[in-house]
C-alpha cells in the first residue's frame, strides 16, 4: 500500500507536535475578537465523534473551532490586531489532546472486540464523562456480562501486545483488499484509514495514539437502552485510572467503617441490609401503632360531627403514621379529618363527593403549592409551607363549614 503524506494537516501528519507557529491566511474581526484561518495549525478541528482541540493562540485562550465551506476558523476573544501573513504561535492543550486520543483509539479497540463478539458498532459518543458505543446484534437489547468480560479480556490482551496504530491515506481502489469494519469516508481521490495492526481497519478522520499500549486501562460502566438498541458505557485511559483510584479510596473507607477486610465486605454489607430491613419493618409497625393510638385520643376529645385537624411530628417520613391514623378515624365513623406530617397530608370527608374536596383544595390548599388527589371520601398528597399556617387555614375553613352546617 502507498501512504500519502503530502499536504496533510499537522494534527494528522505529526500529532505529537503541540506547539507550532502557523500563518494567518484569513482574519475576520468579530464582536468579541477574531476568527482566524491558519496554515499548518496543529489544532484538530473536531469530527468523527472526537471533539475539537483546546489551547491558545499567542497566549489567548482558543474559544472554539468552526468549519465553513470546507474552511476552518479559530475563534479568539482578543483586542489584538491580526493581519494576513502574520505568524502566530499555537499551543494545543496537551492533557485534552491526549485524553481525546485515548478515548478515540480505545473506542476503535473496543469496537473491534465487540465486532468479534457479533456486535456491530452503530454510533459512538465520545463524551466528556465517558465513551458510549451503541451496538446492534444484542438479543433482547441486552449484552450479557460474560460478553462484556470477553470484550475486556480481548482489549487487555491487545493493549499488552502493544500493537501499532497506523493511519494510511489511500486511493479508493486500494481499499478493495482491506476488510473494513466500517465503510471509509473521505475524498474520492484519497481516503484516510486507521489500522490497529492485525486487528482492525476503519475509515476515520480522528487523531489517534501511536500504539495500543498508550491506551492504558479500560473499564466498563454499564449500559442503557436507546432507540431499540443498547449503548455500552466505558472509561478509557486516564479516566479509567482516576476512576479506579477513586474506587480504591472508597473501598479503604468502607473497610475502615465496617472494620472488615476486602473479602469480608460483601457478607458484612448483606448483613447490614438485612438488619436495616428488619429495623424499617419495626419502625413501620410502631408508626402504624402510634397513628391508631393518636386517632383514638382525638376521637375521645372531639364532638361526634367534628372534622379533626391535627399534625403528627416524626423525625423522618411518617407517612405510615398518618395513614394508620386516618384508617382508624374512617373505621370509627368520624365525620372527617385533615392530617399533616412533614410535607404529607391526608384529607377524609365522610359522605362527601369530589366537588367538596375541590372546593377545599381551591380555597385552602392551593396557596401552599399542594400536589396530590384521590377519590371520595379520601384524598392525599404533598404540600409546601409552614405547618402552623397550613393548620390555621384548614381549621378556619372547617369552622365556617361546621358553622354553616354544610
Secondary structure, 3 states (H helix, E strand, C coil): CCCCCCCCCHHHHCCCCCEEEEEEEEEEECCCCEEEEEECCCCCCCECCECCCCEEECCEEEEEEEEECCEEEEEECCCCCCCCCCEEEEEECHHHHHHHHHHHHHHHHHHHHHHHCCCEEEEEEECCCCEEEEEECCHHHCCCHHHHHHHHHHHHHHHHCCCEEEEEEECHHHHCCCCCCECCCEECCEEEEEEECCCEEEECCCCCCCEHHHHCCEEEEEEEEECCEEEEEEEECHHHHHHHHHHHHHHHHHHHHHCCCHHHHHHHHHHHHHHHHHHHHHHHHHHHHHHHHHHHHHHHHCCCCCEEEEECCCCCCCHHHHHHHHHHHHHCCCCEEEEEECCEEEEEECCCCHHHHHHHHHHHHHHHCCEEEEECCEEEEECCCCHHHHHHHHHHHHHHHHHHCC
